[in-house]
């Protein structure tokens, strides 16, 4: 295999591994990083961002559209709580 093919192969393997890691993640409500039901903490952990950012987005969506509260309640019911073995 020449250098160009090896580089392309390694690049594809890197992206394939990242894709598999993303597909293996599951969304859970947080047990530890929670203010009400752990929805924002769970979303932040899933997307790898700061929980405060998710909470600010949630508050803004509640006051701007009103749909944020409905989405939050639905997620609190539908998304499972993370296991205590984590």
C-alpha positions as CSV (number, residue, x, y, z in Angstrom):
1,X,0.0,0.0,0.0
2,X,1.5,3.4,-1.0
3,X,1.6,6.4,1.3
4,X,-1.5,8.1,-0.2
5,X,-3.6,4.9,0.2
6,X,-2.3,4.4,3.7
7,X,-3.2,7.9,4.7
8,X,-6.7,7.6,3.2
9,X,-7.2,4.2,5.0
10,X,-6.1,5.6,8.4
11,X,-8.4,8.7,7.9
12,X,-11.4,6.5,7.1
13,X,-10.7,4.2,10.1
14,X,-10.5,7.3,12.3
15,X,-13.9,8.6,11.1
16,X,-15.4,5.1,11.2
17,X,-14.3,4.7,14.9
18,X,-15.8,8.1,15.7
19,X,-19.0,7.1,14.1
20,X,-19.2,3.9,16.0
21,X,-18.5,5.7,19.3
22,X,-21.4,8.1,18.5
23,X,-23.7,5.2,17.6
24,X,-22.9,3.5,20.9
25,X,-23.9,6.4,23.0
26,X,-27.3,6.4,24.6
27,X,-29.3,9.3,26.0
28,X,-30.1,9.1,29.7
29,X,-31.4,11.5,32.3
30,X,-28.5,12.4,34.7
31,X,-28.6,11.2,38.3
32,X,-25.8,13.5,39.5
33,X,-26.1,16.6,37.3
34,X,-29.7,17.5,37.8
35,X,-31.8,20.4,38.9
36,X,-35.2,19.0,38.3
37,X,-35.4,15.7,36.5
38,X,-31.9,15.5,35.0
39,X,-32.9,16.1,31.4
40,X,-30.5,19.0,30.7
41,X,-27.7,17.2,32.5
42,X,-28.3,14.1,30.4
43,X,-28.4,16.1,27.1
44,X,-25.2,17.9,28.1
45,X,-23.4,14.6,28.8
46,X,-24.7,13.1,25.5
47,X,-23.5,16.0,23.4
48,X,-20.3,16.6,25.4
49,X,-21.2,20.2,26.3
50,X,-21.6,22.3,29.5
51,X,-24.9,21.6,31.3
52,X,-25.3,25.3,31.9
53,X,-25.5,25.9,28.1
54,X,-28.2,23.3,27.8
55,X,-30.1,24.8,30.7
56,X,-29.9,28.3,29.2
57,X,-31.2,27.0,25.8
58,X,-34.0,25.2,27.6
59,X,-35.0,28.4,29.5
60,X,-34.9,30.5,26.4
61,X,-37.0,28.0,24.5
62,X,-39.6,27.9,27.3
63,X,-40.0,31.7,27.3
64,X,-39.8,32.3,23.5
65,X,-41.9,29.5,22.1
66,X,-43.5,27.8,25.1
67,X,-42.7,24.4,23.5
68,X,-39.6,24.0,25.7
69,X,-41.7,23.0,28.7
70,X,-43.6,20.4,26.7
71,X,-40.3,19.0,25.3
72,X,-38.8,18.9,28.8
73,X,-41.7,17.1,30.3
74,X,-41.9,14.6,27.4
75,X,-38.2,13.9,27.7
76,X,-38.5,13.5,31.5
77,X,-41.1,10.8,30.9
78,X,-39.5,9.1,27.8
79,X,-35.8,9.2,28.5
80,X,-34.6,6.6,31.0
81,X,-32.7,7.5,34.1
82,X,-29.1,6.5,34.0
83,X,-28.2,3.4,36.0
84,X,-26.6,3.7,39.4
85,X,-23.7,1.6,38.4
86,X,-22.2,4.4,36.2
